[in-house]
Amino acid sequence: MAAMPPEKVMKFFEFNGCELKTERGNRVFPVSDRARDVSGALKTQMHRLGVTVLQHRVKGIVVEQGSACGVALQ
């Protein structure tokens, strides 16, 4: 997200259902003032992209040739 210009980030959130407002000091917040709307916009985009969210306890990180390539589940 840090690599995206602020205008593009704002368009992303508004496109994904999080209406924004700009307050003093050019700080941007959801109109609702609820962080849940920010996470909801991210979840909406993940759904559009077909991202599957897995929630498991992780036993460890799988490393091959010095790079993380997966997780070992309990």
VENMOCOR-V140758 format. One record per backbone hydrogen bond with DSSP energy under -1.0 kcal/mol. CO is the residue of the C=O (numbers start at 0). NH is the residue of the N-H. If there is no record, write none. Layout:
BEGIN
CO_NH ; CO_NH
END
This chain:
BEGIN
0_3 ; 4_8 ; 5_9 ; 6_10 ; 7_11 ; 8_12 ; 9_13 ; 10_14 ; 11_15 ; 12_17 ; 13_16 ; 18_30 ; 20_28 ; 22_25 ; 26_22 ; 28_20 ; 29_32 ; 33_36 ; 34_38 ; 35_39 ; 36_40 ; 37_41 ; 38_42 ; 39_43 ; 40_44 ; 41_45 ; 42_46 ; 43_47 ; 44_48 ; 45_50 ; 46_49 ; 56_73 ; 59_71 ; 61_68 ; 63_66 ; 66_63 ; 69_61 ; 71_58 ; 71_59
END
